[in-house]
Amino acid sequence: MICLVLLVAMFMKHFAAAAALLAVPGILFLLVGAPVRVLMTVFAVQIVFTVTQLSAVTFQIGFVPLRVDDMLTFLFLWLWLLSIPDGSMKGLRPGLQGYLIIAYLLLFIYSFQMGRAAGNEMLNIGYQVLPYGAYITYFPLLWILSDPKNRRLLWRTLLVSAVAGGVIYTIKGYMKAGEEVYIRETTGVRIATRQPNAIGAVMLVYMGTLWKDWRNRPSLVAVIPSLILMGMAIILSQTRGIWGGFVLAMASAWILNLFRRKDNVRLGRKLVVSITVTAVLLIILVFAISAMGILSAQDIAQRTSETSSFTTSESTLARLLAWNAILEDLHGRSLLIGRGLGATYTSFRPDIGSVMTVHYVDSSYFQLALNMGLIGVVVFTSIFVVALFRAARLFVRTEDPRRAGLALGVFCAVIMLLFASGFASVLTNYRFSMLWAFLLALLQVEILRERKGRAIPAEA
C-alpha cells in the first residue's frame, strides 16, 4: 500500500508531499510507547535544527503554537502520566531543586491566570507558556534517568547532536551563507541562532567527564574533533553571554577542583595540568577556525574587546533601556508578583532606531520580573543556585570519577547558563527548557545513586 501511494504520488508530481505525510505516522509508530526514543528525538531536533526550521510545521492549538518538538514533548509527558499508577516514581525523591520547581510551577500557573485576567495578548501568552511550563519535565526525566541504560542513550544522543550542530555551524561559517549568517565588518562571520547555548552546556558536561574520568574516555580520534566542532559553534555564535559564561565556568571549575581530595593528585600538578589543557584547547580552536578562513584571531580579539566595552555597544544600551522601562513599570504589588504572562513594555531601541512595545526581554531575570515579579525571580533562580551548590558538593565528596565528572560538568553548565541569562532569555524564552531540566534531573539521580553507596546527610 505504501509503495502504491508513493508511485501514484510520483506520477502526479507530489512525491515529496506524499513521502512527508507517510513519514509522520511512521515516525510516531516507532516512538509511541518508547519514552526514551521520544526524548532522544526531541533533544536531537532541538539542537540540530533552528527554531525557524522547526516552526516550518506548526499547529495552532487554541492560543498556543505547537512545533513538532513541542508535540513530542507532550507525548513524553503523556507516557509518563500513564506510568505513574505502576509506581514508576517510587523512591525517586525530587531533591531540593525539585521542590523549588514545584513552587515555581505554582507561580507560573498564577502568572498565567493573572495575564489572562489582565487582558494580555493571548498570542504572547501562548509563546511563553511552553518554555516556562516545560520545567515540569524534570519529574518524568527523573523517572527516565533512573535507568542507567536510558542515561547512556540520552547522553550519547545529546553529544552526537551537539557535534552535528557544530558540523552545521562550521559548514555555514565556511560557506558564509545560510540562515542567520551575518558578515560583520569588524568581527567577521556571526551565526545568530540559539543552538550554541545547548551545545555549550553539553560541551561543558563532556569536558567535565573527560577531565575526571580520563581513563575511560573514548579514542582521542573522536574526542579532539568533537571538542573542536562544538567549540567552533560557540565561537561562531559570537554571543558574548556564552563566551563570558564559558570562561567563568572554566575558572570556577579550576578553583573547585582544588578542593577535591579524592583524586590523590598533588595541588601543583592539578594547577599545571588544568591550565595547560585549557590553553591547548583554546589554541587548537582558534587555529582551526583561522586555518579554515572563517574567522581570524583578530576578529575574535575584536569581539572580545567589544565584550569589555559595553558602554559603546548599541545592543547593550538597548538592553539597559529595556530593563529600565521594566523597572519603571513594576511598582507596588506588581513588583512582587509581576504583571502576568504576556505582559508588554515599551522601550526605545537604539540599535534599530525606533520605539517598540514587546513581551520578550533580553534577560531571563528581567523577563521573570516582568511576568512573576521579584518572587518569581528569587524562586526560579534558586532552582539553579541550589543545583550549583549540590553539584559542587557531590563533586568534592564522591569517590567515583565518572560521577565526579558529571557533577563538575553540570556545575559548569549551570554557571554558564546563569551568566548568559543575564544578557539573553536563555532559561526562560528559548526552546531548551527540557534540556536544562535534564541537567537538573541528571544531577539529582547521581546524588541518589551516591547516597545508596555511601551515607550522605539528606537535604531533601
ZIWO-V265568 format. One record per residue. N is the residue number from 1. PSI is psi as a letter, one per 30 degrees, with the letter a starting at -180 (* if undefined). D_LAST is the distance of its C-alpha to the last C-alpha in Angstrom with 2 decimals. Layout:
((N,PSI,D_LAST) (N,PSI,D_LAST))
This chain:
((1,e,55.54) (2,e,53.28) (3,e,56.17) (4,e,58.57) (5,e,56.43) (6,e,56.14) (7,e,59.90) (8,e,60.83) (9,e,58.48) (10,e,60.01) (11,f,63.51) (12,g,62.45) (13,h,60.83) (14,h,57.34) (15,e,55.85) (16,e,52.84) (17,e,51.88) (18,e,52.30) (19,e,50.26) (20,e,47.40) (21,e,47.56) (22,f,47.55) (23,e,44.72) (24,e,42.26) (25,f,42.39) (26,e,42.61) (27,e,39.38) (28,e,37.61) (29,e,39.00) (30,e,37.45) (31,e,34.02) (32,k,33.69) (33,f,31.55) (34,i,30.13) (35,e,26.92) (36,e,26.77) (37,e,30.31) (38,e,29.57) (39,e,26.77) (40,e,29.10) (41,e,31.80) (42,e,29.76) (43,e,28.59) (44,e,32.14) (45,e,34.02) (46,e,31.77) (47,e,32.20) (48,e,35.83) (49,l,37.32) (50,l,37.64) (51,e,36.65) (52,e,40.39) (53,e,40.90) (54,f,37.99) (55,f,39.41) (56,e,42.77) (57,j,41.73) (58,k,39.98) (59,k,39.83) (60,j,39.64) (61,j,37.69) (62,b,38.38) (63,g,37.36) (64,j,34.90) (65,k,36.50) (66,k,35.02) (67,l,35.67) (68,e,35.59) (69,e,32.13) (70,e,30.85) (71,e,32.39) (72,e,30.88) (73,e,27.41) (74,e,28.11) (75,e,29.35) (76,e,26.12) (77,e,24.14) (78,e,26.74) (79,e,26.43) (80,e,22.67) (81,e,23.34) (82,f,26.00) (83,f,23.72) (84,e,21.07) (85,f,23.44) (86,g,23.66) (87,h,20.01) (88,f,19.26) (89,g,15.56) (90,k,15.12) (91,f,12.43) (92,j,11.08) (93,k,7.43) (94,f,7.60) (95,l,4.77) (96,e,5.24) (97,f,8.82) (98,e,8.97) (99,e,8.51) (100,e,10.94) (101,e,13.15) (102,e,13.46) (103,e,14.57) (104,e,16.85) (105,e,18.34) (106,e,19.22) (107,e,20.95) (108,e,22.62) (109,e,24.06) (110,e,25.31) (111,e,26.81) (112,e,28.50) (113,e,30.07) (114,e,31.09) (115,e,32.76) (116,e,34.70) (117,e,35.77) (118,f,36.96) (119,g,39.15) (120,l,37.62) (121,k,39.12) (122,e,37.51) (123,e,38.12) (124,e,36.08) (125,e,33.24) (126,e,33.56) (127,f,33.20) (128,f,29.92) (129,e,28.29) (130,e,27.67) (131,e,26.08) (132,e,23.93) (133,f,22.91) (134,f,22.44) (135,f,18.80) (136,f,18.18) (137,f,19.02) (138,e,15.56) (139,e,14.76) (140,f,18.06) (141,e,17.74) (142,e,14.71) (143,e,17.17) (144,e,20.01) (145,f,18.44) (146,f,17.29) (147,j,21.04) (148,e,22.30) (149,e,25.64) (150,e,24.25) (151,e,22.46) (152,e,25.84) (153,e,27.78) (154,e,25.73) (155,e,25.69) (156,e,29.44) (157,e,30.04) (158,e,28.39) (159,e,30.33) (160,e,33.61) (161,e,33.25) (162,e,32.64) (163,e,35.69) (164,e,37.70) (165,e,36.83) (166,e,38.07) (167,e,41.28) (168,e,41.88) (169,e,41.37) (170,e,43.74) (171,e,46.38) (172,e,46.17) (173,e,46.48) (174,e,49.38) (175,f,51.18) (176,h,50.34) (177,l,50.11) (178,l,47.64) (179,k,45.20) (180,h,44.00) (181,k,46.01) (182,k,47.63) (183,j,50.08) (184,k,49.76) (185,e,52.75) (186,e,50.89) (187,g,47.86) (188,b,49.03) (189,k,47.13) (190,k,43.95) (191,j,42.07) (192,h,40.06) (193,l,37.76) (194,f,33.96) (195,e,33.15) (196,f,32.96) (197,e,29.58) (198,e,28.23) (199,e,30.52) (200,e,29.39) (201,e,25.69) (202,e,26.69) (203,e,29.10) (204,e,26.61) (205,e,24.25) (206,e,27.45) (207,e,28.67) (208,e,25.46) (209,e,25.83) (210,e,29.54) (211,e,29.13) (212,f,26.85) (213,h,28.09) (214,e,31.72) (215,f,33.22) (216,g,31.82) (217,l,32.85) (218,l,35.22) (219,k,38.85) (220,f,39.67) (221,f,42.01) (222,e,39.01) (223,e,36.63) (224,e,39.02) (225,e,40.34) (226,e,36.91) (227,e,35.72) (228,e,39.04) (229,e,38.89) (230,e,35.38) (231,e,36.35) (232,e,39.56) (233,e,37.74) (234,e,35.74) (235,e,38.96) (236,f,41.02) (237,f,38.60) (238,h,39.63) (239,j,36.48) (240,e,36.00) (241,e,32.36) (242,e,31.55) (243,e,33.85) (244,e,32.40) (245,e,28.79) (246,e,29.79) (247,e,31.53) (248,e,28.71) (249,e,26.23) (250,e,28.67) (251,e,29.29) (252,e,25.61) (253,e,25.20) (254,e,28.30) (255,e,27.00) (256,e,23.55) (257,f,25.45) (258,f,27.30) (259,f,24.27) (260,k,23.72) (261,g,25.63) (262,f,24.98) (263,f,27.86) (264,h,30.63) (265,k,32.32) (266,l,34.13) (267,e,33.17) (268,e,36.58) (269,e,36.43) (270,e,33.02) (271,e,34.55) (272,e,37.72) (273,e,36.30) (274,e,33.60) (275,e,36.13) (276,e,38.82) (277,e,36.83) (278,e,35.67) (279,e,39.25) (280,e,40.77) (281,e,38.50) (282,e,39.41) (283,e,43.09) (284,e,43.11) (285,e,41.56) (286,e,44.09) (287,e,46.93) (288,e,46.12) (289,f,45.91) (290,e,49.07) (291,e,50.97) (292,f,50.50) (293,g,51.95) (294,e,48.99) (295,k,48.05) (296,l,49.63) (297,e,48.01) (298,e,49.72) (299,e,48.02) (300,e,44.57) (301,e,45.57) (302,e,46.88) (303,e,43.65) (304,e,41.77) (305,e,44.20) (306,e,43.59) (307,e,39.89) (308,f,40.82) (309,i,43.25) (310,f,41.28) (311,f,43.91) (312,g,46.49) (313,k,44.38) (314,e,45.18) (315,e,41.91) (316,e,39.97) (317,e,42.30) (318,e,41.66) (319,e,37.92) (320,e,38.52) (321,e,40.84) (322,e,38.39) (323,e,35.55) (324,e,38.04) (325,e,39.14) (326,e,35.61) (327,e,35.08) (328,e,38.45) (329,f,37.53) (330,j,34.30) (331,l,35.06) (332,b,34.18) (333,e,31.84) (334,f,31.66) (335,e,30.37) (336,e,27.16) (337,g,26.72) (338,a,29.12) (339,g,31.99) (340,l,30.31) (341,k,30.44) (342,g,33.89) (343,k,34.80) (344,l,37.49) (345,l,38.92) (346,k,42.31) (347,l,42.89) (348,k,45.65) (349,j,45.13) (350,f,47.41) (351,f,46.73) (352,f,48.45) (353,h,50.52) (354,l,49.61) (355,k,47.55) (356,k,44.84) (357,j,42.68) (358,l,39.55) (359,f,36.04) (360,l,34.37) (361,k,33.53) (362,i,33.50) (363,k,30.13) (364,e,26.75) (365,e,26.03) (366,f,29.33) (367,e,28.97) (368,e,25.75) (369,e,27.56) (370,e,30.48) (371,e,28.57) (372,g,25.57) (373,a,26.53) (374,e,24.71) (375,e,21.74) (376,e,21.40) (377,e,21.89) (378,e,19.18) (379,e,16.50) (380,e,17.60) (381,e,18.07) (382,e,14.65) (383,e,13.26) (384,e,15.40) (385,e,15.26) (386,e,11.52) (387,e,12.29) (388,e,15.27) (389,e,13.77) (390,e,11.22) (391,e,14.35) (392,e,16.45) (393,e,14.32) (394,e,14.39) (395,e,18.07) (396,e,19.06) (397,e,17.58) (398,k,18.25) (399,f,21.71) (400,j,21.99) (401,e,24.17) (402,e,23.40) (403,e,19.64) (404,e,20.47) (405,e,22.78) (406,e,20.38) (407,e,17.80) (408,e,20.80) (409,e,22.10) (410,e,19.05) (411,e,18.99) (412,e,22.68) (413,e,22.52) (414,e,20.04) (415,e,22.36) (416,e,25.34) (417,e,23.99) (418,e,23.03) (419,e,26.49) (420,f,28.41) (421,f,26.89) (422,f,28.67) (423,f,31.98) (424,l,31.32) (425,h,29.04) (426,e,27.33) (427,f,23.89) (428,e,25.37) (429,f,28.91) (430,l,29.22) (431,g,28.83) (432,g,26.13) (433,e,23.01) (434,e,22.13) (435,e,22.62) (436,e,20.23) (437,e,17.63) (438,e,18.62) (439,e,17.82) (440,e,14.25) (441,e,13.86) (442,e,15.76) (443,e,13.51) (444,e,10.37) (445,e,12.78) (446,e,14.10) (447,e,10.90) (448,e,10.51) (449,e,14.24) (450,e,14.19) (451,f,12.05) (452,e,14.63) (453,f,17.36) (454,k,16.22) (455,j,13.84) (456,k,11.26) (457,k,9.35) (458,k,5.73) (459,e,3.76) (460,*,0.00))
